[in-house]
Amino acid sequence: MTAIRSVRAAEGKFVQISNAALQDSRLSLSARGLIAFVLSLPPDKTFSAAWLETQVPDGRREIRSALRELQAAGYHRRTRSSKGGTWIWD
């Protein structure tokens, strides 16, 4: 299971998002919306791509596509580690 962690620019009941991220022409509106949604979550929130799929009506394909876009553009990264002979992605 892939865990995704968010980093927020400001604490409180709002989030600040760089204009550069929201105006990045490499990203679809779905990917830009996903950035906004993930950054709005508490900083200690750990979740998976499968959980994200349950939070929006877009479905698995749209979420996975947006995550690939974000990874290709450098907004999302995955790290792999070994635990007890199995690989874990964070």
C-alpha positions in Angstrom: 0.0 0.0 0.0 1.3 3.4 -0.9 1.3 6.0 1.9 1.1 9.6 1.0 2.1 12.4 3.5 1.2 16.0 3.1 3.3 19.0 4.1 1.4 22.2 4.8 2.7 25.8 4.5 0.6 27.1 7.3 -1.2 25.7 10.3 -4.8 26.5 11.0 -8.1 26.2 9.1 -6.6 27.2 5.7 -3.7 26.2 3.5 -1.4 28.4 1.4 -0.5 27.0 -2.0 2.1 28.4 -4.3 0.7 30.0 -7.4 3.4 28.3 -9.3 2.0 24.9 -8.4 -1.6 25.8 -9.3 -0.6 27.5 -12.5 1.9 24.8 -13.7 0.8 24.2 -17.3 2.3 20.6 -17.1 -0.6 19.6 -14.8 -4.2 18.9 -15.5 -6.9 20.5 -13.4 -7.3 17.1 -11.6 -3.7 17.1 -10.6 -3.9 20.7 -9.4 -7.0 19.9 -7.4 -5.3 16.9 -5.9 -2.5 19.1 -4.7 -5.0 21.4 -3.0 -6.9 18.6 -1.4 -3.8 16.8 -0.1 -2.3 20.0 1.3 -5.6 20.8 3.1 -5.3 17.6 5.2 -3.6 17.7 8.6 0.2 17.4 8.4 0.3 14.1 10.3 -2.3 12.5 8.1 -1.1 9.3 6.5 -3.2 7.9 3.7 -3.0 5.8 0.5 -4.0 6.3 -3.1 -6.8 3.9 -2.5 -8.1 6.1 0.3 -7.9 9.2 -2.0 -10.1 7.3 -4.5 -12.8 7.0 -1.9 -12.8 10.8 -1.2 -13.7 11.9 -4.7 -16.1 10.8 -7.4 -13.4 10.8 -10.1 -12.4 7.2 -9.5 -9.2 5.1 -9.5 -8.0 5.9 -13.0 -8.2 9.7 -12.5 -6.5 9.7 -9.1 -3.7 7.4 -10.4 -3.2 9.6 -13.5 -3.0 12.7 -11.3 -0.5 11.1 -9.0 1.7 10.1 -12.0 1.5 13.7 -13.3 2.5 15.1 -9.9 5.4 12.7 -9.7 6.6 13.5 -13.2 6.5 17.2 -12.4 8.3 16.8 -9.1 5.4 17.5 -6.7 5.1 14.0 -5.5 7.8 11.4 -4.8 7.9 7.8 -3.7 10.6 6.1 -1.7 11.0 2.4 -1.4 12.3 0.5 1.6 12.5 -3.1 2.6 10.8 -4.5 5.7 11.0 -8.1 6.5 11.6 -9.2 3.0 8.9 -7.1 1.4 9.1 -3.8 -0.3 7.2 -0.8 1.2 6.5 2.4 -0.8 6.2 5.7 1.1 
